[in-house]
Amino acid sequence: MEAAKASARSDAKRRAILKAGKNVFLKNGFGGTSMDAVAAAAGVSKMTVYRHFGSKEDLFAGVITDLCEQIVEDELEEMLQRDPPKALRAFATRMMKIVFAPDTIELHRIVVAESRRFPKLGRYFYHNGPQACIAILEAYFERNRRSRGFRIRDPRRSAEEFLELLRGYAHLRALLGIEKAPSSAEVTARIEAAVGHVLAR
């Protein structure tokens, strides 16, 4: 019982540190963030922060992992159990909502800015975010590639093309601060284009 309580407290502190870390990184960027500031924001000691994350790079990687887990949580697999048009539209709607969320865009900017100095951040972001989403769709397309309702020749390429049709240059413009998230009409158009790309007419 005591061990379970201690584990729960440790998990709660870790969650608090991740939340504080994300907020401080978003506010100050990677270079402007200190472990002292994260500890103060989380309401824990700096020693506690280091106990959970050995360095600022590890903490940032933890923040990115937490974000990516939200993107590829089990719910996505459940969505893909529906009728294909509904499944793909639900999947695409969720992806658009997360990918264009202000916090996601800002963290993406930080990763791009810091990936040259800390290559593992870029690899971690890609592996746990885009790559994980591609893998889920690729497996789905592989299972359905011979179905009359699909137009799939290469499951991997189809998965990448589907996701790229969703993001397009709208995502680059958002990253560069040229535009905000696409309008609801554009989101709908992008989703329909992506779904139409892989389903037989």
C-alpha positions, -999 to 999 in steps of 0.1 A, spaced: 0 0 0 28 25 10 47 16 -22 16 23 -43 11 56 -26 48 65 -31 45 55 -68 14 76 -72 31 107 -56 61 102 -79 39 100 -110 20 131 -99 53 150 -95 65 138 -129 32 150 -145 36 184 -127 72 187 -140 62 179 -175 34 204 -175 56 231 -160 84 222 -184 61 226 -214 48 259 -202 83 273 -195 97 260 -228 68 275 -247 74 308 -229 112 310 -230 123 286 -257 149 259 -251 179 281 -246 161 304 -222 147 277 -200 165 267 -168 158 237 -145 154 262 -116 125 279 -135 108 246 -142 112 235 -106 96 267 -94 68 264 -119 61 228 -108 63 236 -71 91 210 -65 128 212 -57 154 213 -85 167 180 -71 133 164 -77 133 177 -113 168 161 -118 156 129 -102 130 125 -129 149 141 -158 187 140 -157 191 171 -179 173 199 -197 175 179 -229 159 149 -212 131 171 -199 124 185 -233 124 150 -248 99 141 -221 77 170 -230 78 160 -267 72 123 -259 41 133 -238 28 154 -267 34 126 -292 17 100 -270 -14 123 -270 -13 121 -308 -10 84 -312 -29 71 -282 -50 40 -285 -80 60 -296 -66 63 -331 -66 25 -335 -102 24 -323 -112 51 -348 -98 29 -376 -122 1 -367 -152 20 -382 -165 21 -417 -136 33 -439 -149 67 -449 -159 75 -413 -127 60 -399 -104 80 -421 -124 113 -416 -123 108 -378 -86 100 -379 -79 131 -401 -100 154 -380 -81 144 -349 -47 148 -367 -56 183 -379 -68 194 -345 -35 183 -328 -10 192 -355 -23 228 -359 -28 233 -321 -8 264 -310 13 244 -284 21 218 -310 32 244 -336 54 262 -310 70 230 -298 77 220 -334 94 254 -339 116 248 -309 125 213 -321 135 226 -355 156 254 -339 174 231 -315 178 199 -336 211 210 -350 226 214 -316 208 185 -301 201 160 -329 184 135 -306 156 159 -300 148 159 -337 150 122 -340 129 117 -309 102 141 -322 100 124 -356 101 88 -342 74 94 -316 52 118 -336 51 117 -374 67 82 -377 43 67 -352 13 82 -371 27 69 -404 31 35 -389 -5 33 -377 -19 43 -411 5 21 -430 -6 -9 -410 -43 0 -416 -37 4 -454 -17 -29 -454 -47 -47 -439 -71 -31 -465 -49 -28 -496 -68 -56 -514 -103 -43 -504 -124 -30 -533 -130 1 -513 -94 13 -513 -69 24 -539 -36 13 -522 -5 2 -540 22 11 -515 8 13 -479 38 33 -467 37 59 -494 -1 61 -492 1 68 -454 27 95 -460 7 111 -488 -25 110 -467 -8 129 -439 9 153 -462 -24 162 -479 -38 170 -445 -9 193 -435 2 207 -469 18 242 -471 -7 254 -445 14 238 -418 46 254 -431 28 288 -431 17 282 -395 53 272 -385 66 304 -401 40 325 -384 26 337 -418 -9 323 -410 -27 307 -382 -45 274 -383 -65 268 -415 -102 277 -415 -129 251 -409 -137 251 -446 -101 245 -455 -98 217 -429 -129 200 -444 -115 204 -479 -81 189 -469 -97 160 -451 -119 152 -481 -89 154 -505 -69 130 -483 -98 105 -479 -105 107 -517 -69 99 -524 -70 65 -508 -106 54 -513 -121 41 -545 -146 65 -561 
